[in-house]
Amino acid sequence: MSSPDTLARLEATIAARRSADPDSSYVARLNAKGLGKIAQKLGEEATETVIAALTEDRKALVGEAADLLFHLMVLLGAKDVALADVLSELDRREGMSGIAEKAARPKA
């Protein structure tokens, strides 16, 4: 059964496993391969999630979405970005139109 703490527990598990033996931990293995590999894996999972949404059943989509969230959390951990920072940004945007939020972003 899931809870609001699921992602916080996942974040703690990922942090604990980052420095583990790459032969015994998938998270450690990804981190040992570097940020480029982690980002590549996230991209692959995003593509698989889109494909599942378009062509597969609900169970497949749920599985791919879980993989996507997991790999996003690995990437955030590798960049020392806390889940709390991402959640704070979502809180900041709450109640704001997506169009208005995008328009308020600094121009590059």
C-alpha positions as CSV (number, residue, x, y, z in Angstrom):
1,M,0.0,0.0,0.0
2,S,1.4,3.4,-0.9
3,S,1.4,6.5,1.2
4,P,2.5,10.1,0.9
5,D,5.9,8.9,2.3
6,T,6.6,6.5,-0.6
7,L,8.7,9.0,-2.5
8,A,10.5,10.1,0.7
9,R,11.4,6.5,1.5
10,L,12.5,6.0,-2.1
11,E,14.7,9.1,-1.9
12,A,16.3,7.8,1.3
13,T,16.9,4.3,-0.2
14,I,18.5,5.8,-3.3
15,A,20.8,8.0,-1.2
16,A,21.9,5.0,0.9
17,R,22.6,2.9,-2.2
18,R,24.5,5.5,-4.2
19,S,27.8,4.6,-2.6
20,A,27.1,0.8,-2.4
21,D,29.0,-1.8,-4.5
22,P,27.9,-1.4,-8.1
23,D,27.9,-5.2,-8.4
24,S,25.1,-5.4,-5.7
25,S,23.1,-2.2,-6.3
26,Y,21.5,-0.9,-9.5
27,V,21.5,2.6,-8.1
28,A,25.2,2.4,-7.4
29,R,25.8,0.9,-10.9
30,L,24.0,3.8,-12.5
31,N,25.8,6.4,-10.4
32,A,29.2,4.7,-11.3
33,K,28.4,5.1,-15.0
34,G,27.8,8.9,-14.5
35,L,25.2,11.5,-15.0
36,G,25.0,10.9,-18.8
37,K,24.0,7.3,-18.3
38,I,21.4,8.3,-15.6
39,A,19.9,10.9,-17.9
40,Q,19.9,8.5,-20.8
41,K,18.0,5.9,-18.6
42,L,15.5,8.6,-17.6
43,G,14.9,9.5,-21.2
44,E,14.4,5.8,-22.1
45,E,11.9,5.4,-19.3
46,A,10.0,8.5,-20.4
47,T,9.7,7.2,-23.9
48,E,8.5,3.8,-22.6
49,T,5.9,5.6,-20.5
50,V,4.6,7.5,-23.5
51,I,4.5,4.3,-25.5
52,A,2.6,2.5,-22.7
53,A,0.1,5.3,-22.5
54,L,-0.6,5.2,-26.2
55,T,-0.5,1.5,-26.9
56,E,-0.7,-0.6,-23.8
57,D,-3.0,-1.3,-20.9
58,R,-3.3,0.4,-17.5
59,K,-1.0,-2.1,-15.7
60,A,1.8,-1.4,-18.3
61,L,1.4,2.3,-17.9
62,V,1.5,2.1,-14.1
63,G,4.7,0.0,-14.3
64,E,6.4,2.4,-16.7
65,A,5.3,5.4,-14.7
66,A,6.9,3.8,-11.6
67,D,10.1,3.2,-13.5
68,L,10.1,6.8,-14.7
69,L,9.6,8.2,-11.2
70,F,12.4,5.9,-9.9
71,H,14.9,7.0,-12.5
72,L,13.9,10.7,-12.0
73,M,14.7,10.2,-8.3
74,V,18.0,8.7,-9.1
75,L,18.8,11.7,-11.3
76,L,17.7,14.2,-8.7
77,G,19.9,12.4,-6.1
78,A,22.9,12.4,-8.4
79,K,22.5,16.2,-8.8
80,D,21.9,16.7,-5.1
81,V,18.4,18.0,-5.7
82,A,16.1,17.1,-2.8
83,L,12.6,15.9,-3.4
84,A,11.5,18.6,-1.0
85,D,12.8,21.2,-3.4
86,V,10.8,19.8,-6.3
87,L,7.7,19.5,-4.1
88,S,8.2,23.2,-3.0
89,E,8.3,24.2,-6.6
90,L,5.0,22.3,-7.3
91,D,3.5,24.0,-4.2
92,R,4.6,27.4,-5.5
93,R,2.8,26.7,-8.8
94,E,-0.4,25.4,-7.2
95,G,-3.4,27.4,-8.2
96,M,-1.5,29.1,-11.1
97,S,-2.5,28.5,-14.7
98,G,0.1,26.6,-16.6
99,I,0.0,29.3,-19.2
100,A,0.5,32.0,-16.6
101,E,3.3,30.1,-14.9
102,K,5.2,29.6,-18.2
103,A,4.8,33.2,-19.1
104,A,6.2,34.3,-15.7
105,R,9.4,32.3,-16.2
106,P,12.5,34.4,-16.9
107,K,13.3,34.7,-20.6
108,A,16.5,32.9,-21.7
